[in-house]
Amino acid sequence: DRVTWNHDPMDPWHLAFSPGVGPVEVVVDEEVVWSDGAPTRVDAAEVRAMAAEEAARLHRRLEEL
């Protein structure tokens, strides 16, 4: 597995305490799973839409309590 960061040099200190540090590319088992700030294996917009639907459902249930 390999992670390419947008900050050089990368070490745990910079990862924890430098704002804006994030992965540019993540490769797992020779497959790129994150590229240019977005996942490559799932549709991020679809995941967000499904999460919004479930959040609304949860809040409706909480209001009924």
N, C-alpha and C positions, 0 to 999 in steps of 0.2 A: 504494500500500500504506500501511496505517496501523496503528500499535501504540499502544494506550492502556495506560499503566502504572499500577500501584498506588502510585506515589510521585510527588509533585509538589514541586518541579520535577524533571524527568528530564533528566539529562545523563550522559555517559560515566562521570564520576567516581562519581556515585551508583549507577549500574548496576553498576559493578565492585566498589564497596566498602561498599555498604549491604546488610546482611542482610535477606532477606525481600522484596527487590524482584522483581517479576515482572509479566508481562503480564496485563491484565484482559481485553482483547479484541484480536484481530489480524484485520485485514481485508486480503485479497489479491484484486486484480481485482474489487472490489465484493462479494466473498463473505466472510462471517465464517468463519474457519477455527479460531479459538480464542475461547472465551467462558466466563467464570466459572471459569477454571482448568482447562478441559478442551477437548480437540479436538472439533470439530464434524463432521469428515468421516470419522473412523474410530471404531471402538468400542475405547476404551482398555483395557477389561477383556479383550477378545479379543486385542489386541496383547500384553498382559502374559502371558496364558496361553500364547500361541504362543512368546513369548520364554522362558518357563520350561521349556517342552518342549524347545526347542532347547538351552538351557543344560544340561539334564539329559543330553541326547544327547551334547553336547560333553564333559561330564565323564566319561561312561562311556567314550568313546573315549580320553580322556587317561589313564584308569586302565589301559587295555589296553596302553599304551606301555611 
